[in-house]
Amino acid sequence: MGAQLRCIHRLWLAAQAARTAARFEAMDKAEAELSARGAVRPDPLSPLAEAEHQLVVDVAAEVGPALRLPSGTARRRVEDAVLLAEMMPEVLIALEAGRIGAAQAMVMVEQWRELVVDAPTWTGTQCVPPPVEAVCRLITELLERAPHATAAQLRAVARARRAVLVADAEERGRRAARKHRAVWVEPASDGTAYLHALLDAHVALAVHGRLEKLATLLGEDIPVPGRPVPASVPGPEPSEVPETRTAGELRADVLADLLLDGVLPDEERFPRGVRAQVTVTVPVAVLTGAGAESGAAGCGAPMLSGYGPISAEVARQLAAGAGAWHRVLTHPSTGVVLDHDRTVYAVPRDLRRLVELRDGTCRFPGCRRRAESCDLDHTVAWADGGPTAAHNLAALCRHHHRIKHRGGHLGRWSVRRVEAEPAPGTTGEPPGRTAVLEWTSPAGLVHRSVPEHVGDHEILADLRRTPVAGRPPGDSPPFDPGDAPPPF
């Protein structure tokens, strides 16, 4: 993929060289028209813009048939190649070298396109230039994180960092996006249809949370996988055998009942007063207003569990209506959970809450299942002397929890907590030390797992300073196909 994009960029350069004279002529003409009209927004179909557009179209016409791509896809491929080579050459070099994949590179292209290329630069009569310097910093951080993350994880990290690095642009985007709230129906096959709703993130998660809670409380009709169905009770045959419903069917039926009737059916099985719980991690400076101006650079952004960053205004509204508070101390730069007060008497539940807030998602490499629906696993097994403490617990979804503890046909996975060395010139425990897990696959490949919301600069510094399973920092895992068992 990297070589293909490089070849497309070279073809674009050749076409650009042939159009140099026409381009400068169009530029002079556009500048003269702009000066004559005064400080007004230039026409996007000006001769200069038209020349650039035609250049991309001409190259796409050459590339499309060669790669068997539709014209629209070929045009986007050309734009991606030019953007990578001209604006993000380090990303293209990493892609060509195989350090990152095409999916990770496209995430960074998306960020540049959204924040620079397609960003609105005019708000009324005021010109707001794109935050190019902040976007360059964002791309640098994502490029360092990309070798250790899937595309979905990298996109989640990008959302969190955008809320800090380009807070003003993100706030303008949120206000514009709220104007597109809507509900619509999309027909499906076999007499079904999709009901879509575009809502504020915290509202959507609260709605889904209530549906989950109701479906769980009504889950006696849901067959448990692996559990035998109880024998039928002797007696007269019922006229109609009740059909069991899955969790998804229960959520759909509860949603329909609530929307059509306004209330749940008048049956004891349907509980009343169920309310969803929405978890938001908010820096204290945001709640007090002290971080309104400087918070974008220092104190971080409020994080909605299961979604990502939200605006400070929404966070303060949710905090004002909160029925209970749980104080969570986090590192001001990295966001790592440092302490949790014991306001909840059930210690295991309080400890679970701390680990869920710290991890955010399942800690198996590449998995993004929410920590709230995961098991808590002892990194060092209890039977081997591992304590039930935050530094020895990690959120693992049920699927990956089972994979960790069973030996497959290829062998068994292993995991350890990375003991990072303190940075030069510092003492004590480095930020994020307990948040880095090192997984070793049965084939001997080593993967590092870091919570998505943790600051990249501190965690990546830990990763670079810390050897991987006895190897010098920065070295890739050794893998000799000749010594590996079949089929490797």
C-alpha positions in Angstrom: 0.0 0.0 0.0 2.8 2.4 0.8 4.6 1.8 -2.4 1.4 2.3 -4.3 0.7 5.6 -2.7 4.3 6.7 -3.4 3.9 5.8 -7.1 0.7 7.8 -7.2 2.4 10.8 -5.7 5.2 10.6 -8.2 2.6 10.6 -11.0 0.9 13.6 -9.4 4.3 15.4 -9.3 4.8 14.8 -13.0 1.4 16.1 -13.8 2.0 19.1 -11.5 5.2 20.0 -13.2 3.4 20.1 -16.6 0.9 22.5 -15.2 3.2 24.9 -13.3 2.9 27.8 -15.7 -0.9 27.6 -15.8 -1.0 27.3 -12.0 0.9 30.4 -11.3 -1.1 32.3 -13.9 -4.3 31.2 -12.2 -2.9 32.2 -8.8 -2.1 35.7 -10.0 -5.5 36.1 -11.4 -7.2 34.8 -8.2 -5.1 37.1 -6.1 -6.1 40.1 -8.3 -9.8 39.3 -8.0 -9.5 38.9 -4.2 -7.7 42.3 -3.9 -10.4 43.9 -6.1 -13.3 42.6 -4.0 -11.6 43.2 -0.6 -11.5 40.8 2.4 -14.1 38.3 1.2 -14.0 34.6 1.1 -12.4 33.3 -2.1 -14.6 31.3 -4.5 -13.8 27.6 -4.1 -14.2 27.3 -7.9 -11.6 30.0 -8.6 -9.1 29.3 -11.4 -6.5 28.2 -8.8 -8.9 25.7 -7.1 -10.2 24.5 -10.5 -6.6 23.8 -11.7 -5.9 21.8 -8.5 -9.1 19.9 -8.8 -8.5 19.1 -12.5 -5.0 17.9 -11.7 -6.3 15.4 -9.2 -9.0 14.3 -11.7 -6.4 13.8 -14.5 -4.2 11.6 -12.2 -7.2 9.7 -10.9 -8.3 8.9 -14.5 -4.9 7.3 -15.0 -4.8 5.5 -11.7 -8.4 4.2 -11.7 -8.3 1.7 -14.6 -4.8 0.6 -13.6 -6.0 -0.4 -10.1 -9.5 -1.4 -11.1 -11.0 1.4 -9.0 -14.2 3.5 -9.5 -13.5 7.1 -10.4 -14.6 8.4 -7.0 -12.4 5.9 -5.1 -9.5 6.6 -7.4 -9.8 10.3 -6.8 -9.8 9.8 -3.1 -6.7 7.5 -3.4 -4.9 10.3 -5.2 -5.8 12.8 -2.6 -4.6 10.5 0.2 -1.3 9.9 -1.6 -0.7 13.6 -2.1 -1.7 14.5 1.5 0.6 11.8 2.9 3.6 12.7 0.8 3.3 16.4 1.0 1.9 17.0 4.5 2.7 13.8 6.5 5.9 12.3 4.9 6.8 10.5 8.1 3.6 8.6 8.1 4.1 7.5 4.5 7.7 6.4 5.4 6.4 4.3 8.3 3.8 2.8 6.0 6.4 1.9 3.4 8.7 0.4 6.1 5.9 -1.8 7.4 5.9 -0.2 10.9 2.2 0.7 10.6 -0.6 -0.7 8.5 -2.8 1.0 5.9 -5.7 1.2 8.3 -3.6 3.1 10.8 -2.3 5.5 8.2 -5.8 6.3 7.0 -6.8 7.2 10.5 -4.1 9.9 10.5 -5.2 11.0 7.0 -8.8 11.3 8.3 -7.6 13.5 11.2 -5.7 15.9 8.9 -8.6 16.1 6.4 -11.2 16.8 9.1 -9.1 19.4 11.0 -7.2 21.1 8.2 -8.6 20.4 4.7 -12.3 20.3 5.4 -12.3 22.4 8.5 -14.5 25.6 8.2 -12.1 28.6 8.2 -14.8 31.2 8.2 -17.2 31.9 11.1 -19.5 34.6 9.9 -17.1 37.4 8.9 -14.1 36.2 10.9 -11.4 34.0 9.4 -10.2 31.2 11.7 -7.1 29.5 10.2 -6.8 25.7 10.7 -4.7 24.7 13.7 -1.9 23.2 11.6 0.7 23.2 14.4 -1.6 21.4 16.9 -2.6 18.9 14.2 1.0 18.2 13.4 1.5 17.4 17.1 -1.5 15.1 17.0 -0.2 13.2 14.0 3.2 12.8 15.7 1.6 11.3 18.8 -0.7 9.0 16.8 2.3 7.8 14.7 4.1 6.8 17.9 1.0 5.0 19.1 0.1 3.4 15.8 2.4 0.3 15.9 0.8 -0.8 19.2 -2.9 -0.1 18.3 -5.6 -1.2 16.0 -7.3 1.4 13.8 -10.3 1.6 16.1 -8.1 2.1 19.1 -6.1 4.7 17.3 -9.3 6.6 16.3 -10.4 6.6 19.9 -7.0 8.0 21.0 -7.3 10.7 18.3 -10.7 11.7 19.6 -9.4 12.1 23.2 -6.3 14.0 22.1 -8.3 16.3 19.8 -10.3 17.4 22.7 -7.1 18.6 24.3 -5.0 19.9 21.4 -7.7 21.5 19.3 -10.4 22.2 21.9 -11.8 25.3 20.2 -12.2 23.5 16.9 -13.8 20.5 18.6 -16.2 22.7 20.5 -17.3 24.4 17.2 -17.7 21.0 15.7 -19.9 19.8 18.5 -22.2 22.8 18.3 -22.5 22.3 14.6 -23.2 18.6 14.9 -26.0 19.1 17.4 -28.0 20.8 14.7 -28.1 17.5 12.8 -29.9 15.6 15.6 -32.6 13.5 13.9 -34.5 10.2 13.9 -35.1 8.2 10.7 -36.1 4.8 9.5 -34.1 2.6 7.1 -36.0 -0.3 5.5 -34.4 -3.8 5.9 -35.3 -7.2 4.5 -37.8 -9.7 5.7 -40.3 -7.3 7.2 -37.8 -5.5 9.5 -36.5 -1.9 9.5 -33.7 0.0 11.3 -34.7 2.9 13.6 -31.8 5.3 13.7 -31.4 8.2 16.2 -28.6 10.7 16.2 -28.5 12.1 19.7 -26.1 13.8 22.1 -23.5 11.2 23.2 -24.5 11.2 26.9 -28.2 10.9 26.0 -27.6 8.0 23.7 -25.5 6.1 26.2 -28.1 6.7 28.9 -30.9 5.4 26.7 -28.8 2.3 25.8 -27.9 1.8 29.5 -31.5 1.8 30.6 -32.4 -0.7 27.8 -29.5 -2.9 29.0 -30.6 -2.7 32.6 -34.2 -3.6 31.8 -33.1 -6.5 29.5 -30.9 -7.8 32.3 -33.7 -7.7 34.9 -35.9 -9.5 32.4 -33.3 -12.0 31.5 -34.9 -15.1 32.9 -36.2 -15.8 29.4 -32.7 -15.7 28.0 -31.1 -19.2 27.7 -27.6 -19.2 29.1 -25.0 -20.7 26.7 -23.7 -24.0 27.8 -26.4 -24.5 30.5 -28.8 -27.4 29.9 -32.5 -26.5 29.4 -34.5 -27.7 32.4 -36.9 -30.6 31.9 -40.5 -29.6 31.3 -42.9 -29.9 34.2 -45.5 -32.7 33.8 -48.9 -31.3 33.1 -51.3 -30.3 30.3 -49.6 -29.2 27.1 -49.8 -25.4 26.7 -51.7 -24.2 23.7 -48.6 -22.2 22.5 -45.0 -22.8 23.6 -43.4 -19.5 24.7 -40.5 -18.4 22.6 -37.3 -17.4 24.4 -35.8 -14.1 23.5 -32.2 -13.1 23.3 -30.8 -10.0 25.0 -30.9 -8.1 21.7 -34.6 -9.1 21.2 -35.4 -8.0 24.7 -33.8 -4.6 24.2 -35.7 -4.1 21.0 -39.0 -5.1 22.6 -38.5 -2.9 25.6 -37.6 0.1 23.3 -40.8 -0.5 21.3 -43.0 -0.7 24.4 -41.5 2.5 25.9 -41.9 4.5 22.7 -45.3 3.2 21.6 -47.1 3.1 25.0 -45.0 5.5 27.0 -44.7 3.1 29.9 -43.8 -0.6 30.4 -46.6 -3.2 30.4 -48.4 -3.6 33.7 -46.7 -6.8 34.7 -44.5 -7.7 37.7 -41.8 -8.9 35.4 -41.3 -5.3 34.1 -39.6 -3.3 36.9 -40.2 0.4 37.5 -37.9 3.2 38.2 -34.9 1.8 36.4 -32.4 4.6 35.6 -29.3 4.4 33.6 -25.9 5.2 35.1 -23.6 7.5 33.0 -20.0 7.6 34.1 -18.0 10.8 33.3 -14.5 11.4 34.4 -14.1 15.2 34.8 -11.0 17.2 35.9 -11.7 19.3 38.9 -10.5 22.4 37.0 -13.3 21.9 34.4 -16.0 21.7 37.1 -14.8 24.9 38.8 -14.3 26.7 35.6 -10.6 27.2 36.2 -9.8 25.1 33.2 -12.1 26.9 30.8 -9.2 28.8 29.3 -6.2 26.8 30.1 -7.8 23.4 30.5 -7.4 22.5 26.8 -3.6 22.5 27.3 -3.3 21.3 30.8 -6.1 19.6 32.7 -7.5 17.4 29.9 -11.0 16.9 28.7 -14.1 15.3 30.4 -14.4 11.7 29.3 -17.7 9.9 28.9 -17.3 6.2 29.6 -18.1 4.2 26.5 -17.7 7.1 24.1 -14.8 9.5 24.7 -14.4 13.3 25.2 -17.3 15.6 25.7 -17.6 19.3 26.1 -17.0 21.0 29.5 -20.5 22.5 29.4 -22.1 19.1 29.1 -19.9 17.7 31.8 -20.9 20.5 34.2 -24.6 19.9 33.5 -24.2 16.2 34.2 -22.3 16.9 37.4 -24.9 19.4 38.6 -27.6 16.7 38.3 -25.5 13.8 39.8 -27.1 12.1 42.7 -23.8 10.8 44.1 -20.1 11.7 43.8 -17.0 9.5 43.7 -13.7 11.3 44.0 -11.1 9.9 41.6 -7.6 11.4 41.6 -5.8 11.3 38.3 -2.4 12.4 37.1 -2.8 16.0 35.7 -0.8 15.3 32.5 -1.4 11.6 31.7 -4.9 10.9 33.1 -3.7 7.8 35.0 -5.9 6.9 38.0 -3.8 7.5 41.1 -6.2 7.1 44.0 -9.9 6.5 44.7 -11.7 7.4 47.9 -13.5 4.8 49.9 -17.0 6.3 49.8 -18.5 2.9 48.9 -18.4 0.4 51.7 -18.2 -2.7 49.6 -14.5 -2.7 48.9 -14.5 -5.1 46.0 -17.1 -2.9 44.2 -15.0 0.2 44.8 -11.8 -1.5 43.6 -13.6 -2.7 40.5 -14.7 0.9 39.8 -11.2 2.1 40.1 -9.9 -0.5 37.6 -12.7 0.2 35.2 -12.0 3.9 35.2 -8.3 3.2 34.7 -8.6 0.7 31.9 -11.6 1.9 30.0 -11.8 -1.2 27.8 -10.7 -4.8 27.7 -6.9 -4.9 28.0 -6.3 -7.7 25.5 -4.5 -6.3 22.5 -7.0 -4.9 19.9 -10.1 -5.4 22.0 -12.3 -2.4 22.8 -15.2 -3.9 24.8 -16.2 -1.6 27.6 -14.5 -2.3 30.9 -17.9 -2.1 32.7 -19.0 -5.4 31.0 -15.6 -7.1 31.5 -14.3 -9.5 34.1 -11.4 -8.4 36.4 -8.4 -10.7 36.0 -5.4 -11.2 38.3 -2.4 -10.5 36.1 -0.4 -12.7 38.6 -2.8 -15.5 39.6 -4.1 -15.5 43.1 -2.8 -19.1 43.5 0.7 -17.9 42.6 0.6 -15.2 45.2 -0.9 -12.4 43.2 -2.7 -9.8 45.4 -6.2 -8.5 44.8 -5.0 -4.9 44.3 -5.3 -2.4 41.5 -1.8 -2.9 40.2 -2.5 -6.6 39.8 -6.0 -6.4 38.2 -6.9 -5.8 34.6 -10.2 -5.7 32.8 -10.7 -8.6 30.3 -13.8 -9.4 28.4 -15.1 -12.9 29.0 -13.8 -14.2 25.6 -10.2 -13.0 26.2 -10.3 -13.9 29.9 -10.9 -17.5 28.8 -8.2 -17.3 26.1 -5.7 -16.1 28.8 -6.4 -19.1 31.1 -6.7 -21.9 28.6 -4.0 -23.5 26.5 -5.0 -23.6 22.8 -3.6 -25.8 20.1 -0.8 -23.3 19.5 0.1 -22.8 23.1 -0.8 -20.4 25.9 -0.9 -16.6 26.1 1.1 -15.0 28.9 0.9 -11.4 30.3 3.0 -9.4 32.7 2.9 -5.8 34.0 5.7 -3.7 32.7 8.0 -2.3 35.3 9.1 0.9 33.6 12.3 2.6 34.8 12.0 6.2 36.0 12.8 8.8 33.4 16.3 10.3 33.7 16.4 13.0 36.3 13.2 11.8 38.1 12.6 9.6 41.1 9.7 7.5 42.2 7.1 5.7 40.2 6.7 7.0 36.7 3.2 8.0 35.5 1.3 5.2 33.9 3.6 2.5 35.2 0.9 0.1 36.3 -1.2 0.7 33.1 1.2 -1.0 30.6 0.6 -4.8 30.1 2.9 -6.9 27.9 1.3 -9.8 26.2 3.2 -12.7 24.6 1.3 -14.8 22.1 1.9 -18.6 21.6 3.9 -17.8 18.5 6.2 -15.5 20.5 5.0 -12.2 19.3 4.9 -9.4 22.0 2.1 -6.9 22.2 1.9 -3.9 24.5 -1.5 -2.8 25.9 -2.1 0.7 27.1 -5.4 2.3 28.1 -6.7 4.6 25.3 -7.3 7.6 27.6 -3.8 7.7 29.0 -1.5 10.4 27.7 0.7 9.1 24.9 3.9 11.1 25.7 4.3 9.5 29.1 3.3 6.0 28.3 5.3 5.9 25.1 8.3 7.2 27.0 7.9 4.2 29.4 7.6 1.8 26.4 10.8 3.2 24.9 12.8 3.0 28.2 11.6 -0.4 29.1 13.1 -3.6 27.6 10.7 -6.1 26.1 11.1 -9.5 27.7 14.9 -9.0 28.2 15.6 -7.3 24.8 17.0 -3.7 24.4 14.4 -1.0 24.1 13.1 -0.5 20.6 14.0 -3.9 19.3 11.3 -5.9 17.6 10.5 -9.4 19.0 12.9 -12.1 17.6 11.1 -14.6 15.4 12.9 -17.3 13.5 10.5 -19.3 11.2 13.0 -22.1 11.2 12.7 -22.7 14.9 9.0 -22.2 15.1 6.6 -25.2 15.3 4.3 -25.9 12.3 2.5 -24.3 10.6 4.8 -21.3 11.2 
